Amino acid sequence: MTRVLITDDDALVRAGLALMLGGAPDLEVVAEASNGAEAVEAVRADGIDVVLMDLRMPVMDGIAATAAILALPDPPKVIVLTTFDADEYVVRALAAGATGFLLKDTPPAEIVAAIGKVESGDPMLSPAITAQLIRQVTDNAPDGRSESALTLVATLTDRERDVALAVGRGGSNAEIAEQLHLSVATVKAHISHLFLKLEATNRVQVAITMHDAGLL
């Protein structure tokens, strides 16, 4: 059973999401929060697996809350909620470590599927969206990122580099496994190593590092 925290400053949105997710047999909405500070406290108090995180909220916004939650021991996955797919807040939240994002008008079945995907370690972002996010981050990046990225990439084994490139192109674990003739479990293990070696907390950050290193 995946334990979900819904974070949104609109009570109607929270109620709608809770109702929507309540019908899924493998999901349980265990807490709600009306701002980022409440979300951080809820994660500390409960065994949360996935957080649905609104971005524009009072007291503490979703970006600050995402960073605070991911700094906790054994943090949950964070999926940002937004109205616009090009919202600059989405880029900043993903850069802060969020696993992916959902538009607030996403159909219920797709929201349930997305929660399941991030819980199992798969990406939520299409290759086109990943490319868009990389452009937005790197176009406004300070100098010196290329040298730093090359230093990090130099720590990878040849197979880890192959997996990192496949991640950067938006491949799912299953797609990467098929492409590189590996098991899905082996791909997941490689991705865990990538997060450590590339100092990343999500697949978008892996893609950005590979892009900065001139490999994508």
ChimeraX attribute file (.defattr): number of C-alpha atoms within 10 A of each C-alpha:
attribute: neighborCount
match mode: 1-to-1
recipient: residues
	/A:1	9
	/A:2	16
	/A:3	18
	/A:4	26
	/A:5	26
	/A:6	25
	/A:7	30
	/A:8	27
	/A:9	20
	/A:10	13
	/A:11	13
	/A:12	10
	/A:13	15
	/A:14	19
	/A:15	14
	/A:16	11
	/A:17	19
	/A:18	19
	/A:19	13
	/A:20	15
	/A:21	20
	/A:22	13
	/A:23	12
	/A:24	14
	/A:25	9
	/A:26	12
	/A:27	18
	/A:28	18
	/A:29	18
	/A:30	15
	/A:31	19
	/A:32	21
	/A:33	22
	/A:34	20
	/A:35	23
	/A:36	28
	/A:37	20
	/A:38	17
	/A:39	27
	/A:40	22
	/A:41	13
	/A:42	21
	/A:43	20
	/A:44	14
	/A:45	10
	/A:46	13
	/A:47	16
	/A:48	20
	/A:49	21
	/A:50	24
	/A:51	30
	/A:52	25
	/A:53	31
	/A:54	30
	/A:55	27
	/A:56	17
	/A:57	18
	/A:58	13
	/A:59	11
	/A:60	18
	/A:61	19
	/A:62	30
	/A:63	26
	/A:64	16
	/A:65	24
	/A:66	30
	/A:67	18
	/A:68	16
	/A:69	26
	/A:70	18
	/A:71	11
	/A:72	12
	/A:73	8
	/A:74	10
	/A:75	18
	/A:76	23
	/A:77	26
	/A:78	29
	/A:79	25
	/A:80	25
	/A:81	25
	/A:82	19
	/A:83	14
	/A:84	13
	/A:85	17
	/A:86	13
	/A:87	11
	/A:88	12
	/A:89	18
	/A:90	25
	/A:91	22
	/A:92	18
	/A:93	24
	/A:94	25
	/A:95	21
	/A:96	20
	/A:97	23
	/A:98	29
	/A:99	28
	/A:100	24
	/A:101	22
	/A:102	24
	/A:103	13
	/A:104	17
	/A:105	11
	/A:106	12
	/A:107	11
	/A:108	16
	/A:109	11
	/A:110	11
	/A:111	19
	/A:112	17
	/A:113	13
	/A:114	20
	/A:115	25
	/A:116	17
	/A:117	14
	/A:118	19
	/A:119	18
	/A:120	12
	/A:121	17
	/A:122	18
	/A:123	21
	/A:124	22
	/A:125	20
	/A:126	13
	/A:127	15
	/A:128	11
	/A:129	15
	/A:130	22
	/A:131	19
	/A:132	14
	/A:133	25
	/A:134	21
	/A:135	15
	/A:136	15
	/A:137	17
	/A:138	15
	/A:139	9
	/A:140	8
	/A:141	11
	/A:142	9
	/A:143	9
	/A:144	9
	/A:145	15
	/A:146	16
	/A:147	12
	/A:148	14
	/A:149	19
	/A:150	18
	/A:151	13
	/A:152	17
	/A:153	22
	/A:154	13
	/A:155	13
	/A:156	16
	/A:157	12
	/A:158	10
	/A:159	12
	/A:160	19
	/A:161	18
	/A:162	16
	/A:163	23
	/A:164	27
	/A:165	20
	/A:166	20
	/A:167	24
	/A:168	24
	/A:169	19
	/A:170	23
	/A:171	21
	/A:172	20
	/A:173	24
	/A:174	15
	/A:175	16
	/A:176	23
	/A:177	19
	/A:178	13
	/A:179	13
	/A:180	13
	/A:181	10
	/A:182	14
	/A:183	14
	/A:184	16
	/A:185	12
	/A:186	12
	/A:187	23
	/A:188	19
	/A:189	12
	/A:190	18
	/A:191	21
	/A:192	15
	/A:193	15
	/A:194	25
	/A:195	16
	/A:196	10
	/A:197	16
	/A:198	22
	/A:199	13
	/A:200	20
	/A:201	20
	/A:202	22
	/A:203	28
	/A:204	28
	/A:205	26
	/A:206	24
	/A:207	25
	/A:208	25
	/A:209	28
	/A:210	24
	/A:211	20
	/A:212	21
	/A:213	19
	/A:214	11
	/A:215	15
	/A:216	14
